[in-house]
């Protein structure tokens, strides 16, 4: 995530399937690491800053 985010913003993370990465990017998410695979399932870790409650 970017440094210097406003204090009321909280990181929200997902493990996006490879086919969903573009959708998450349109929603404001950014990859936080390279493609990974666990138990035969490939994903890209992603995060976005969302307003806290």
N, C-alpha and C positions, 0 to 999 in steps of 0.2 A: 504494500500500500504506500501511498504518498506520505511523506512526512509533512507535518505542519497542518494537518486537517483540523478543522474547527472542533472544539471539545465536544459539541453535541452530535458529532457524526461517529457512528460505530461501524466497524468492519463487518460485513456479512459475507460469508464464504460458501462456496459450492464446489463440488467435484463434477464438472460438466462432462457429459459424454462428448465424444469427438464430433458427433453430428450436431450438437447443441451449442458449441462454442460461439458461433456467429450470432445466435439469438441472444446469448448472455452478453456479448459485447454490445449489442444494440440496446440492452437494458442498463448499460453503464458498468459492467464488470470488466475486469482486466485479468489476464493470466498472471499468476504469482509464481509459476514454476513451469517446467517442461512437462510434456506428456508423460503420464505414469501408467503403470498397469499393476493391479492387485487382483489375485484370484481369477485371472483371465479377463478382467474388465478394465478397459482403457479409459482414461479420463484426463482432464486438464484442471488443475486446481485454479480457482478464480476467486476474486474478491471485489466487492464494491463498498463504498462508504454510504451508509444509510443514516438518516436522522434518528437519534435516540429518543426514547420515550421519557 
